[in-house]
Amino acid sequence: MTKLLILTAGFGEGHNAAARNLAAAWGSLAGPGAADVVDLFALAAPRFNRLACRAYLAAINGTPRLWSAFYAWIDRSRIFPRHLWLVRAEMRALEAVLVSQRPAVVCSTYPLYAFMLERFARTGRLSVPHYNVVTDSITINSLWTRPACAGWFVPNEETAEVMRTMGVPPAKLQALGFPVPAFFNEHARDLAPPDLAAGAVPRVLYIIHSGVRHGWETARRLLAEIAWELTFAVGRDERLRRRLNRLAAGRSPPAQVLGWTNEVPRLLMTHHVVISKAGGATTQEAIAARCPLLVNQIVPGQEEGNYELLRRHHTGALVETPDAVITELRRAFADRGAVWSQWRAALAPLARPDASRAIAAYLLARAAISTA
């Protein structure tokens, strides 16, 4: 069995989503259980990691300007690899995982790991190729590019061009897409939202993330628009789910209020528009589903490029207030969805629903060469 080790971290769902989807694709090609997904921060110091993840969420939601300044400082600084002693526990955990798992190839979806792996390769503790799976678009922190590795997988050509200007060798860049669930590729031909041009009722999906401003007011305003079918996904916020259910009671057409669900890919493929923050995974899954995204929050730094990608291709809009949400939806659905149709058509060249399998196939071929 050809083993793949995927390193991820819990600071942003995009890293974990990319890791899970790539592992599933590798398993479909190399056999069940052939990929191991490891969060070294959670493995080395689980209690501290939980606190750090909560602090990260508090920073991006509560003090975005402070987070923006910190992100910019990380981009400019050279704290790594000079101070890798700060992650010595994680490096010990990495060495133990490499010895126990004996992977044929290593992928990291979180940039800090590349510094560790570069050190291991230089000191003879890593003899297999290591690749980075970049989970951001266009605004790329230098953490992704400074350590040496066998190659980088990027979500789109715009990101590849940015990284070339940052000094990454063009031959090492593969613009194969962001690893999304195989569901998007498997159902590309049989799932789609109903035809607005034929008079179908518009379907709106609202993914309400914790910390998003105006979340409740936006939901209330949406529920007052009886010309649209609505689906709310509130994650594990049971209090919000109960409040929305009470507010939506008796509405016609009815609104669906979901807690945590693994049906987001299906929802994206069967709704006309999704409202969400510009997270890496959400943005790329919306693109794969060809579901235009109305962005209601952008985390400074890593998420700015995700929205910029959509802006450049005229696929959706920035809606930072409830008024803006309603205005853009009305504009999109007017004249039997004329604007919406333009948005959806513009997503087609960006969509890479087969990205996970394409990346896995590329890695499997390189693993075969390195072990020959």
FIPADO-80219 format. One record per residue: y, z, x of N, C-alpha, C in turn; residue in one letter. Coordinates in pm, whole numbers, plus 50000, padded with zeros to 5 digits. Atoms other than C-alpha are relative to their C-alpha. Layout:
N
YZXYZXYZXA;...
This chain:
372
498805000050084500005000050000501255000050088M;498755000949925503434990150137501015009449937T;499154989450055505695020350095501484997150023K;498555000749992509415019650024500575014049976L;499294987450018511565050750071501434996749958L;498665002250051514775050849863500735013450001I;499214987949991517425076949943501194999149905L;498924999950099519875086449669500705013550002T;499264987450011522355113949579500605000949861A;499544997750136523675129449261501504999749981G;498545000650011527385122849326500404986749938F;499765012450071527825096049062498674994049957G;501275004750056525135081748836499584986550057E;500345013149948525325047248996498975000450111G;500954998949890523435058749305498585002349948H;501324996850055520565073449104499444988549917N;500465011250082520405044248860499484988750087A;500445010749909520185018849142498685003650064A;501244995749936517465039349311498824999249904A;501095000350098515365043248995499574985749969R;500325013750041515585006648901499354992250114N;500625006649887514774994549251498585005050021L;501344994549987511795018149267499044993949898A;500845006050104510465004548938499654985650035A;500255013949964510834968749060499034999150117A;500924999849885509104976849389498585003249952W;501324996450052506254993249198499334988449931G;500595011550070505784961748990499494989650098S;500425009949900505394941349309498975005650098L;500854994249895503734965049556498945009649947A;500984991050059501784987049315500625013149956G;499484987250050502385018949115500025010650109P;499904989249901503605047749329500354995550140G;499715005149865504565025349621501415003450045A;498624996549964508225036549611500235014849976A;499624985950014509485071949667501525001049998D;498564997750011512985081949552500285014550038V;499744986649948514395111849741501505002450007V;498644995249984517695130449711499955010850107D;500104990549888517985147450051500875012249979L;499134988650026520855169549935499325009949906F;500734991350093518805182949644498775006050067A;501204995249932515745186249868500325010950101L;499684990749892517465204650154500665012849950A;499254988250049519715228149954500254998449851A;499885002950143519075225849578501125007849931P;498964992150068521395254249472501394995150039R;498705005049956524315242349685500264986049946F;499835013650052523715206449571500455000249854N;499584999150140524015216549205501475003849991R;498604996149998527315233749281500904988550045L;499215011149947528555203849480500144988949897A;499945010450104527685179649200500965003949889C;499074995350103529555201148948501444999250051R;498655000849943532545202949183500494985650004A;499635014249999532495165049218500464995549862Y;499625003750136532585160448840501335006349960L;498754993350032535355186048807501184993150068A;498925006549925537405168049072500374986549940A;499685013450049537105132848933500575000449859I;499504999150136537775144348577501285008349988N;498894990850016540255172548628501164997950095G;498945001949901542185163748944499844986250065T;500265013449946541925125748986500894996450118P;499125003249887544945123549220499505006750127R;500554993149885543465149549451498744993050049L;501215007249962540145131249444500354986850068W;499585012749941541915098449520500445001950145S;499554997349864543575113849825498825003250092A;501184996749920540255128149947499184987550030F;500765012349982538505094749895500654991150105Y;499265008049903541225076850092499885006050140A;500164993549870540955102550372498624997250059W;501365003149954537195097450394499924985750052I;500005014149960537795060050417500644998350139D;499285001449873540225064450711499375008050113R;500444990649897538555093050894498744995050070S;501245002749925535745091951147499195012950012R;500754987450000534175124951047498524997650027I;501375003949969530825107151057500054987350084F;501144991449967528855101851275500325011750091P;499654989749902530815125751498499535013849958R;500334986550047530055155851280498765000149911H;501265000050076526535149151159499355013849994L;500534986450008525815185651230500285006349863W;499704994850134527395191850888498854997749903L;501145003050088524265176650732498695001850077V;501214998049919521705190250976498795003749914R;501134996750087519575204750695499454987449934A;500435012650061519475170650527499304991150103E;500655007949896518565154350859498605005250029M;501354994449984515655178250900499104995749884R;500775004350117514555169850547499634985350011A;500285014249983514845132750623498874997750099L;501055001749899512695135750933498635003749942E;501284995950061510015154350737499514989649901A;500385010150098510045127950461499484987450071V;500455011949926509735099350712498615002150058L;501314997149943506765116250878498935000349892V;501014998550106504995124250550499774987149922S;500135011950084505685091750363499664987450079Q;500275011549913505465066850654500374986849930R;499605012250072507485039950472500034987950093P;499885012549926507455003550579501454995250004A;498595003550006511145000350485500745011349928V;499184989450060513975024150388501254993749940V;498755004150067516835018250142500815012349968C;499154989050044519805040650078501034994849902S;499005003650100522005039049770501235009050008T;498874991049977524395065549905500414998250146Y;499645004849867526445056450215499795009750114P;500104990449890526225088750414498644999250071L;501325000449939522485084150472499904989850113Y;500075010449896523125053050683500345005750137A;499664993749872524705074750953498805007650055F;501184992749957521605096650965498924990350051M;501045009649964519265066850976500364992650129L;499565006249875521335050251248499695009150118E;500314990449895520995081851459498505000650026R;501444999449984517265083151394499474987550070F;500445012549936516825046651492500345000150149A;499564999949861518785051751813499195009850084R;500764989949925516695082151910498494998449984T;501425002950008513335066551825499265006749887G;500674993350112512655086151507499904991149877R;500125009850108512955055351282499714986550062L;500405012749941511115023351368499884988849898S;500095010150107511275004851034501414996349957V;498655004250038514204985250890500615008749890P;499254992250099516865003050688501094991249940H;499015008050073519064986550421500875009149913Y;499104993350094522074997850218500074992249870N;499765005950131522284991149845501375004949954V;498624996150030526034991349776500195000549849V;499904998150145526775005149430501424998149948T;498625002450041530524997749424500324985150007D;499525013749993532424965349374501434999850053S;498665003949951535454952149567500715011050080I;499394989249922536974985949668498885007450073T;501134995149923534514994649943500465009950106I;499694989849900534805026950139499344996250133N;500545003649868534285022350513498715007350033S;501284993349978531395047150495498834990249982L;501085009650025529325017850363499784990750120W;500075010949903530074994850656499885004450145T;499934996249859530395015450975498655001950068R;501294998549930526765025051050499244986750005P;500835012049988524444997751174498775001249911A;501235000350078521574987450949499464985849999C;500625013350003519244958050885500704990649904A;499315008650096521324945650592500585007949886G;499344994150116523424952550286499734991449876W;500095006750129522734943549922501265003749921F;498744997650071525954939549722499914993849861V;500165004250140526504934349348500574986349966P;499365012750035528594902449365500644994050124N;499435007149886530184876649592501375005450037E;498704994249967533644892749564499855011850096E;500244988649913532234924249723499534995450137T;500465005449872530464904049992501194995150082A;498845005149928533764887450082500845011450057E;499264988449951535524921150110499305005850123V;500744994049889532774934150339499994991050123M;499885008949884532924903250557501325002350071R;498704997449937536624910150614500025013650069T;500104986949936535624945850709499144999650125M;500765001549877533454932250989498504999649986G;501455000650019530004931350833499534985650029V;500505013549971528014901650974499564992949873P;500365007150124527714875450697498504998449980P;501455002050013524024870050771499285012449948A;500644987650046523324906350682500395003849857K;499554997250135524954904650338499204991849899L;500755006750105522854896450033500635003649864Q;499354997650130524804892749704498994997249888A;501085001850097521724896949483500245007449870L;499704992750122523354919549224499725014850013G;500244985550008523204956249127498655002149934F;501314997850060519704969649055500105006149860P;499974995450139519644972248675498575000549947V;501364999550056516624979948452499444986249972P;500675012950024514094951748420500134995749854A;499875002950144514654953948042500984988649976F;498995010450022517724931648071499424986150024F;500595013049969515774903348231498874996749903N;501165002150087512704907848011500424996049859E;499565002650138514734905547687501244991149993H;498805008549997517454881047791499994989449891A;500105010850098516164855147543499855004749857R;500294995850138515304876647242500925010849945D;499084989950051518084902747217501444995350020L;498585003849996521714895247136500685006149879A;499294995150120524424908346902500064989249895P;499925010150106524724891046563501224991050019P;499025010649979526844859546546501305002749923D;498724997550065530494867846479500554987349936L;499505012650055531294831246423499414997049865A;500655001950129528864831946131500365010949900A;499544989650092530604862045979499345013550014G;500694987249980528524890546123501015011350017A;499164988149982529954925946123499995003850148V;499964996149858531154935746475499325013450023P;500664987649960529134962546651500675005450125R;499294993549890530914987146881499175011950048V;500694988849937529145010647124501035008050079L;499084991249927531135040447250499175010250077Y;500684990349914529625059147546501045010350042I;499004989649976531525092047561499565008650117I;500324992349879531425106747911500785013249998H;499324987149990532325142847984501284998250081S;498745000449927535915146948093500904988449965G;499165011450036537185114547941501105004649904V;498884996150086540635119547792499954992449868R;499865006150132541185112147423498654996349937H;501315003850052537425110447356499865002549852G;500144996650140537515128447023500954991949913W;499035007550079540675111446901499604985349989E;500475013950005539285077246994498864998549900T;501125000550094536085084546803500505001049856A;499464998450135538095096046500500664987149951R;499345012550037540175064346503498994988949974R;501035010350021537085042546535499325001849864L;500684997450127535445059346237500864996349880L;499105004050109538515050946026499994984949979A;500055014650010537885013646091498684996049933E;501255002150074535335005645821499474985750011I;500475013849986535034968945918499014998450115A;500865000949882532924977246225498815009449989W;501144991049982529444991346284500185007450132E;499744991749883529635020146530498755007250046L;501024991549941527215036846768500665008550108T;499484990749900528225067646966498845005450083F;500984993849910526235079247271500725011150074A;499264988649949527295114447370499235007750107V;500774993149897524625123747625499455013249949G;500584986950035523645160347620501015009449935R;498974991850065526805172547445499645001849852D;500474997650137525175186847131501145003849906E;498884996150084528405201847003500764987749952R;499305012250038530115168047008499164991749905L;500875007850088527115151546846500065005449857R;499944994050135527215176146555501364997249935R;498665002550054530995171846512500134985449952R;499915014150039530705133946504499144997149878L;500855002050118527845135246257500695004749873N;499284995050118529935156246022501134990649963R;498885008950026532905132946058499544986749944L;500495013150042530765101846004499235000449869A;500804998850122528955115345697500624992149886A;499565007750114529225091345407500744987350035G;499275012249961530875063745609499174987549965R;500655012950025530075028045505500824989150067S;501394999049955528895010645709499765013050079P;500284987349933527145041245857500204998950151P;499874999249855527805052146215498805007750055A;501144993449935524935061646445500525008650114Q;499584990849895525445092146668498755004250077V;501164997449916523005095446957500325010550105L;499884991049886522475123347207499534992650125G;500535006949883520715116047534499004989449954W;500905010850040518895082747507499704991050118T;500365010049899517015058247727500104985949943N;499875012950067517915030047488501324992850030E;498705006249970521265021347648499874985050029V;500115014549980520024987247774499884992249869P;500145006850129518944977547422501325000549921R;498734998750070522204990647277501034990250055L;499055009249939524254970547524499714985549961L;500365013850030522334938847444500184996549853M;499915002650144522724942747067501365003849941T;498654997050045526374953947047500964989750058H;499035009949955529414931947083500885005250112H;499084994049903531554955947288499545014150031V;500244986149963531044988347480501305005950052V;498854992549950533755014147543499455010750094I;500544990649903533155034647857500915000950121S;499354999549869534475046048193499394989250089K;500415011149914534145021148478499025004450109A;501024995949905531135037448643499224988150053G;500735011149940529065015848876498844995349917G;501175003950078525885016548669500414994349864A;499595004750133527615012948330500624986250008T;499355013049986529774984048448498974989050026T;500975010349964526864965148601498974997749889Q;500925001950112524564971248303500684992349888E;499265007850100527264958648067500074985350040A;499975013849952527574927548282498644993449981I;501355005650015523794922448284499694996849855A;500215002150144523804925347903500984989949942A;498925008750047526844902447878500725006549880R;499294992250102528484929747671501385003750054C;498664997049948532274930547726500305014949997P;499744985849982533494964447847501495002849986L;498654994650008536654982147735500015012850082L;500004989049905537405006148020501035010449959V;499074989550043538875039347909500275010450108N;499714991049888538795057448245499534993550128Q;500365005249868538755047448610500125011450100I;499954989949894537825072648879500664993650122V;499315006149886540245066049167499054997950117P;500865003049886538615049749467498854991249960G;501215007950016535075039249391499944991949871Q;500115007450125535605027949029501114989749980E;498895009550015538835008549077499524985650015E;500525013549979536914978549207499144995149886G;500815004250114534574978548910500894993949891N;499095005850098537494973548674500664987250053Y;499375011949943539104948748913499104987749985E;500955011150019535954927348892500114994549859L;499885004350140536234926448513501354993449975L;498665005550020539974920048525500104985750054R;499925013349938539604890448761499304989449916R;500795009750075537044874248536500345000049851H;499544999850140538864882248207498855003449905H;501154995650082535924901348059500245014349952T;499714986850051537254930447857501435004050031G;498624995549983540334952147900500015014750039A;499764985949971541744985448017500645006349877L;499534993550123542235008947720500075015150024V;499884986149958543565042847827500455009449889E;499604991850114544685055147482499224995549877T;500665004350124543145054847133500674987849938P;499295011750054545865030347021499564987250070D;500405011849924544895006547301498584995649965A;501375003350039541215008547204499994991949871V;500005006650131541884999046843500674986350009I;499295012749987544374971846937499134989350065T;500835009849931541984954847180498794995849918E;501135003650085539054956446940500424990649888L;499525009050106541094941046661500274986150056R;499725012949938542234913746898498704992550033R;501275006349962538674907247019499274994149880A;500795004150115537214904246669500764990949903F;499225008950089540044884346507499474985750008A;500435014150006539314848446403498524998550033D;501465000249981535574855446391499615001250147R;500404996749863535494868746745500394989750103G;499605010449905537424841446927500195005750140A;499794993949869538564864147211498715005850054V;501294994449957535234882147222499094989150057W;500845011049951533454848747267500434995750139S;499515003349866535674841147567499565010550101Q;500454989349910534894875047719498514998650033W;501455000849979531154870747671499644988050088R;500285011849918531144835647818500375002350145A;499564997349863533044848048123499065009450075A;500964991049935530334874048189498774992850054L;501235007049964527574848248223499874997550150A;500165002449856528334838548588499815012750082P;500124987349928528444875348688498645006849979L;501214992750039525214886248517498864997350098A;501175000849914522244893548746498925009449943R;500984990950062519634908548511498715001550080P;501214999449919516884901448767500255005950138D;499604995449867518664918949057498985009550062A;500944990349945516174947549096498784993050060S;501185007149950513224924049133500344991250119R;499605008549888515144900549362500155008150129A;499834991349883516074929149597498645004950048I;501334995149963512534943249588499194989050069A;500755011049940511044909049668500514997250141A;499425002149867513454904649960499505010750097Y;500434989049914512574938950099498524999250031L;501455000949978508854933450056499684989450104L;500215010549900509054901250254500395004850139A;499584995049871510974918550533499065010950051R;500984989849959508534947550536498754993650057A;501195007149950505674923050582500244994650140A;499675005449867507464907250880500025011350104I;499854989149902508234940751045498695006650034S;501304993549974504634953051016498954990150048T;500985010249956502984920251119499655001850147A;
